[in-house]
Amino acid sequence: MLFQAECEEGAADRDGDLLLTLRKVGNGRGVHHPTEIHPPMLIFADVVQVGSIVGRGIEQLWCRVLCSLMGLIIIACGLDESRQGLLDSQPGLPISVSVADTLARLIEEEDTDGDRKITIDDLNLQRGGRGDKRFWFTAVDGQRYFVAGTYYLSNLLQELKLAQEPGQDPAGIDRQRIFEDPVQRISRLIRDHYWDALTRRVDRNHLDQILLDEKLAVPCAEQLADIEGVARHASRYLYVPSTDPIGLAYFRQSAAERSDVSLTIVELPPKEEISPGFVQSLGCRHGPLSLALEATPSGSYRGVPFVAPGGRYNEMYGWDSYFESLGLLEDGRVDLARAMVDNLVYQITHYGMILNANRTYYLTRSQPPFLTSMALEVYRHLPEDNDSRSWLKNVFRSAITEYEDVWMKWPRFVPETGLSRYYGSIRESSAGRAESGGAGPGLGPPPEVEEGHFYPVFEAFATQYGLPVRALEEKYRRGEIRIPDLDEFFINDSCVRESGHDTTYRWSQSPANTASDPVHDWNWRDDRCHDFVTVDLNSLLYKIEMDIAQTLEHEFGGRLSMPDSSIQKSSAWYERARDRRARVNEFLWNDERGFFLDYNFKSHSAKARAGYLSAAALYPLWAGLATPEQAQRLVDNALPQLEAPGGVAASAERSRRRIEGKDRQWDYPYGWPPHQMMIWEGLRRYGYGDSANRLIYRWLYMITRNAADYNGTIPEKFDVVARSHQVFAEYGNVGTQFDYLTREGFGWMNASYQVGLNLLPDGLRESLEQLTPPEQLFDP
């Protein structure tokens, strides 16, 4: 391996010291990205220790160093021969520094945009060296150190902040952490810190963490009618199922003992009686829902842990949990992944289904179902004993219950097609067919959405009712005005949110943009999610059917007894899977275009199949539903339209809609971790390993490059076309707003990084560590 040594004067030499930097050359892959990270070496000149990287704007070449496998030759560059050489003989020895002073100076010199981070957006102000990405600091022992480059300076910033928090000053800074390879650093932080930072429990000791949630502070013009047993002026509420007597007793006692928390424990009605009307009646009293408790050695209880997504999302989400569990298992956190499965089983037992999340406003809304896949992944990591088999049996009983009671009943099951749809706001009641869009009010605006989000929808009716938009919305929320068209709209909106793809133009009837007509007027009536049986949901249900069939066959002798004494047989589940596969091919496969499309079962026209190409078109590969011939056509026809510089986009560009100039976050050009992980696995399943590796590399390179350039940022999603975390559509990008250092990343982004690294071949891993752009590795 060759290295080039450069000596420079100027801004970095303003204290009269000589700067020596090493740059790797001759890697055979062409010119590097100008901000690329290079392996550092520690050099000393006089009393100066130099952490060398290639900084931007090197001004003068003074000498060269040739570094071969046989040794290092240094050309003196004017230094006294006795003071040349490599210093890093004790790489683990911390550097003791005055933390507060060094941190303050670093921020002052290099954080030129004032966001308390060091990123490539901090401009060089050319005044006193501010923003030049070069920083000298002095240790307690008088030794002086130099660090240069955005990435290494941001690492130094993070390490200083971490050292400051225990309150010890001076403190030791680990030089290896400053010059840590970005791939290793990201993966280590996820494994050792982020999972723990995202872990939550619903119990006495964690009430502050669970209750202090910005989404629970729902503004109301006035209190609604009292719910029996609920104090009018209680500030926070925690809801516990009536079917969980242990939980009720525990939380009531906890509320009494926690006098510092103003908390009312509310007993929920039986799950069969929970309706949209009940949820709407809660008004300002929404709150978290309890999850499972486990006994402690002391005889008390504590909450079974789960991983929250991060940022403003402080609860346990349905499909996030599956992808998070994949990352946890990669990192050896089997117990935490298993605990999340146990919490999902609790939800099915006591709430009737896996919820969008454990909040009252999600009581009638589910999310894409992954329970059997999640349980089997955990089971593979458990001991091969009777306890593990008993655990799996209990989970599968719950999965079968949810499958039959939620996904195979009206309104989610569509008899005309034999397939299922997302719906979101309606549950069948004990009285028979429950409230529908035409027989009762929908849930109205979802409480978790920011104020003003639905302003354009209410604006369409404001003139008709002679009211200001906000006043109309308030009256509609309280049920004082009934607007059937709005009821229908919010049922559809809830359907989109149950799909997990909130929000998207995927089910809009508006035409796609063209070069001659780039922007359309938006008609909210065009969004019709609940009119479609979808590729993604029916692929997931096929996977559940096959999981149950195969698990019953291989683990339980082909039969499984249920709590009601009925017997589930593997043969019946194989038959269900065959039937669904046939119906997916009949209604969702488009032979002309060569990929799967959602089907509008209410349309009798030739346009019944949606023209919108979503990343969900590739779900049948993950589920094993596609034939080998269909897989080849998906790779030939769908994948090229979805692949982008940073991975897979949520939709094809030709399907893009920008109504009134507004993007939606689950459309092109944005990319999301669940799509990436499912498509990687689907391609590998059908023998397209090279394509999977290419997509994995694109995704990981984008994450690593952004983290290196933006102070360790690990966001919720990306613009995969621009390879940027700077996404401003709808809700912005969670995980990008922090000071000094990110504490937790984002759940499923963390998981995608760990899963992708494990799948990436060694040669590509080495290229990733060097931050070699994908364009230098793969054909266009």
Buried (B, 14 or more C-beta within 10 A) or exposed (E): EEBBBBBBBBBBBEEEBBBBBBBBBEBEEEEBEEBBBBBBBBBBBEEBBBBBBBBBEBEEEBBBBBBEEEEBEBBEBEBEEEEBEEBBEEEEEBBBBBBBEBBEBBBEBBBBEEBBBBBBBBEBEEEEBBBBBBBBBEBEEEBBBBBBBBBBBBBBBBBBBBBBEEEEBBBBBBBBBBBBBBBEBBBBBBBEBBBEBBBBBBBBEBBEEBBEBEBBEBEEEEEBEEBEEBEEEBEBBBBBBBBBEEBBEBBBBBBEEBEEBEBBBBBBEEBEEBBBBBBBEBBBBBBBBBBBBEEEEEEEBBBBBBBBBBBBBBBBBBBBBBBBBBBBBBBEBBEBBBBBBBBBBBBBBBBBBBBBBBBBBBBBBBBBBBBBBBBBBBBEBBEEEEEBBEBBBBBBBBBBBBBEBBBEBBBBBBEEBBBBBBBBBBBBBEEEEBBBBEEEBBBBBBBBBEEEBBEEBBBBBBEEBEBEBBBBBBBBBBEEBEBEEBBBBBBBBBBBBBBBBBBBBBBBBBEBBEEEEEEBEBEBBBBBBBBBBBBBBBBBBBBBBBBBBBBBBEBBEBEBEEEEEEEBBBEBBBEBBBEBBEBBBEBBBBEEBBBBBBBBBEBEEEEBBBBBBBBBBBBBBBBBBBEEEBBBBBBEBBBEBBBBBBBBBBBBBEBBBBBEEEBBBBBBBBBBBBBBBBBBBBBBBBEBBEBBBBBBBBBBBBBBBBBBBBBBBBBBBBBBBBBBBBBEBBBBBBBBEBEBBBBBBBBBBBBBBBBBBBBBEEEBBEBBBBBBBBEBBBEE
